[in-house]
Amino acid sequence: MKSSLASLVLTGLFSAFVMGGGESAHAQSGSRSPSPTRPQATASHTLALRGYCPVCVIGSSAWMPGRPDITSVYDGFVYRFPSGEQKAMFDASPDRFATVLNGDSIVSYVKAHKRVPGKLEYALIHDGRLFLFTSEEERLAFQKAPSTFVNADLAFDGQCAVCRVAKQESVPGKPEFATRYKGLRYYFVDAGTRQMFLANPEKFAVPVTEGPDPRSSEGGSASR
């Protein structure tokens, strides 16, 4: 996962669940696959990853369901965890574990300029980041040319959003002063410009391109 060439596809377990039958497939695989059930979003936030723990998926490729009483909210999405240990890891570095583009397909975003929710059965870990795609074709397209897509969620190509909008200046931001807003990553030159953004993100943010409006519990812009 540390190499730009290393990608981990998280599929087979879902197919095993559908074709081989529930818990027996889980036992044979040694890991849990995404369940075909679709829990509803909470009243105020969307449930991410159908309630599966992102730390478990990225850290050990295990589809472990989280508990509804152990949660964190990040960028408008609720993430569940099986224990406080995973929650603490997530809270310390949420952008490391939160699904890329909040669960929308990065391939659809680049090719069709739409925010289309991806699906867990087409998940992939690349460089330690969790991507969801709408189909196997999209996932293969990403794997063939990851550099085309991998940073498409980086707003203003990494330039400081506040400098760009408020001062009309192109100044590279720094990853250590980063935040996420509506699925896009934003870099800033310092803590001050980051705080200016957080105080009024709509003023500085890139307009979000929305796709069709099917309701989805995978997590994604179209599910809200």
ABEGO torsion letter per residue (X at the ends): XABAABBBBBAAAAAAAAAAGEAAAAAAAGBBBBBABBBBBBAABBBBGGGBBAAAAAAAGBBBBBBAABBBBBGGBBBBBABAAAAAAAAABAAAABBBGGGBBAAAAAAAGBBBBBBAAABBBBGGBBBBBABAAAAAAAAABAAAAAAAABBGGGBBAAAAAAAGBBBBBBAABBBBBGGBBBBBABAAAAAAAAABAAAABBBBBBBBABBBAAEEAAAX
